[in-house]
Amino acid sequence: MFEVIISNVNTGRVWRRLFDHRDEADRHVDRFLDADSAWPRNRRNYRIEIYHRPAPVIRRVAAAAATEEAA
């Protein structure tokens, strides 16, 4: 998993998003910076970071249900 962190240097606002692949994260950053709007985005006003994050651990729910039935 990859986490994209975009922060606005002027206001301090932070956006965070998780993606499964690096290509998806890169496309998101490109779309964010190239967005057509009334207020064009200047690259120097944003700090953009992409971090590799380990995938979350998936645990079985059945084990938790069995302990509730025993109690």
C-alpha positions in Angstrom: 0.0 0.0 0.0 1.1 3.5 -0.7 0.0 6.6 1.3 -0.1 10.0 -0.5 0.1 13.0 1.8 -0.5 16.4 0.2 -0.2 19.4 2.4 -0.8 23.1 1.6 2.1 25.1 2.7 0.1 28.3 3.0 -2.9 27.0 5.0 -1.6 23.9 6.6 -4.4 21.7 5.3 -3.5 18.1 4.8 -5.0 15.4 2.5 -4.2 11.7 3.0 -5.2 8.8 0.7 -4.2 5.2 0.5 -3.6 3.3 -2.8 -2.8 -0.3 -3.6 -0.2 0.4 -6.2 2.5 3.1 -6.8 1.1 3.9 -10.3 -2.3 4.8 -8.7 -0.7 7.1 -6.2 1.3 8.8 -9.0 -1.8 9.3 -11.1 -3.6 10.8 -8.1 -0.8 13.3 -7.6 -0.8 14.2 -11.3 -4.5 14.7 -11.3 -4.4 16.9 -8.2 -1.7 19.2 -9.6 -3.1 19.4 -13.1 -6.7 20.0 -12.1 -8.5 22.6 -14.2 -10.2 25.0 -11.9 -10.8 28.7 -11.4 -7.8 28.8 -9.1 -4.9 27.0 -10.7 -2.6 25.0 -8.4 0.9 26.2 -8.1 3.4 23.3 -7.3 5.4 25.4 -4.8 2.3 25.8 -2.6 2.1 22.1 -1.9 4.3 19.5 -0.3 3.6 16.0 -1.7 4.9 12.8 -0.1 4.4 9.2 -1.1 5.1 6.6 1.5 5.1 2.8 1.3 3.0 1.4 4.1 2.6 -2.3 5.0 -0.8 -3.9 4.2 -3.1 -4.2 7.3 -3.3 -7.6 9.0 -6.5 -9.4 8.3 -7.8 -11.4 11.2 -10.6 -14.0 11.3 -13.9 -12.9 12.8 -14.9 -16.5 13.6 -12.3 -16.8 16.4 -13.8 -13.7 18.1 -17.4 -15.1 17.7 -16.3 -18.5 19.3 -15.0 -16.8 22.4 -18.2 -14.8 22.8 -20.3 -18.1 22.7 -18.1 -19.7 25.3 -18.6 -16.8 27.7 
